[in-house]
Amino acid sequence: MEENTVNIAYGISLMMKKHGKLSQAKASKRFKQFLSEIEPFISEDEFWEMTEIENSLQIMESEEFEAWKRIASQYYVTRAV
C-alpha cells in the first residue's frame, strides 16, 4: 500500500473511533479542523501531506469514501474499546 493510502485509512479509522458513524462531509470538516490544530506542531512536508489527504476527502465520490471506511474497519480499530 502507498503511504498516502495508509494515512487515509488510518485517519478515517481514528475519526470513526472517536465519533462513531461518519459521513464524508463530517470527515472532511473534522480533518480540516484537526489539520489547523496540529499545523504549528508539524513540519512543512507533513502539513502538505496532510493537506493532500484533506483534499482527497473533499473530492472523492461517496462510494469511494464508503470503501475507505470498510478498509479502515478491516485494518484498524474503529470503535472505542
Secondary structure per residue as TSV (DSSP state, phi and psi in degrees):
chain	resnum	aa	ss	phi	psi
A	1	M	-	360.0	141.7
A	2	E	-	-71.4	148.7
A	3	E	H	-57.6	-44.2
A	4	N	H	-61.0	-37.4
A	5	T	H	-62.5	-45.6
A	6	V	H	-62.4	-41.5
A	7	N	H	-63.5	-39.2
A	8	I	H	-63.6	-49.5
A	9	A	H	-62.0	-43.1
A	10	Y	H	-65.9	-44.3
A	11	G	H	-59.8	-43.9
A	12	I	H	-64.0	-40.1
A	13	S	H	-62.7	-39.7
A	14	L	H	-65.7	-41.1
A	15	M	H	-66.0	-39.3
A	16	M	H	-65.1	-39.5
A	17	K	H	-64.0	-40.7
A	18	K	H	-79.8	-38.2
A	19	H	H	-113.4	-2.1
A	20	G	S	74.9	-128.4
A	21	K	S	-58.9	142.9
A	22	L	-	-140.7	121.9
A	23	S	-	-94.3	164.3
A	24	Q	H	-62.3	-42.3
A	25	A	H	-62.0	-44.1
A	26	K	H	-65.1	-41.0
A	27	A	H	-62.0	-44.8
A	28	S	H	-63.5	-44.9
A	29	K	H	-64.1	-45.1
A	30	R	H	-67.9	-36.0
A	31	F	H	-68.3	-39.5
A	32	K	H	-61.3	-44.2
A	33	Q	H	-63.1	-44.8
A	34	F	H	-59.1	-44.4
A	35	L	H	-62.5	-41.8
A	36	S	H	-67.3	-31.3
A	37	E	H	-71.5	-36.0
A	38	I	H	-94.6	-9.3
A	39	E	G	-49.7	-43.7
A	40	P	G	-65.5	-15.2
A	41	F	G	-107.1	-0.7
A	42	I	S	-119.6	161.0
A	43	S	-	-72.9	166.2
A	44	E	H	-62.7	-39.7
A	45	D	H	-63.0	-43.4
A	46	E	H	-64.1	-39.0
A	47	F	H	-60.3	-46.2
A	48	W	H	-69.3	-33.2
A	49	E	H	-64.0	-44.6
A	50	M	H	-66.6	-35.9
A	51	T	H	-63.1	-38.5
A	52	E	H	-61.4	-40.4
A	53	I	H	-65.2	-44.4
A	54	E	H	-58.1	-46.3
A	55	N	H	-61.9	-39.8
A	56	S	H	-61.4	-42.8
A	57	L	H	-62.0	-37.2
A	58	Q	H	-70.6	-34.7
A	59	I	H	-102.8	-8.3
A	60	M	S	-71.9	151.5
A	61	E	-	-69.3	155.4
A	62	S	H	-62.5	-35.1
A	63	E	H	-64.6	-38.3
A	64	E	H	-66.4	-40.9
A	65	F	H	-61.8	-43.9
A	66	E	H	-61.8	-37.0
A	67	A	H	-64.5	-40.5
A	68	W	H	-62.7	-38.5
A	69	K	H	-63.4	-39.8
A	70	R	H	-65.1	-42.1
A	71	I	H	-62.0	-45.5
A	72	A	H	-58.5	-43.2
A	73	S	H	-66.8	-32.1
A	74	Q	H	-72.9	-37.4
A	75	Y	H	-105.8	-16.8
A	76	Y	S	-133.6	159.9
A	77	V	-	-73.0	126.2
A	78	T	-	-118.8	6.0
A	79	R	S	-127.7	143.9
A	80	A	-	-63.3	136.9
A	81	V	-	-106.5	360.0
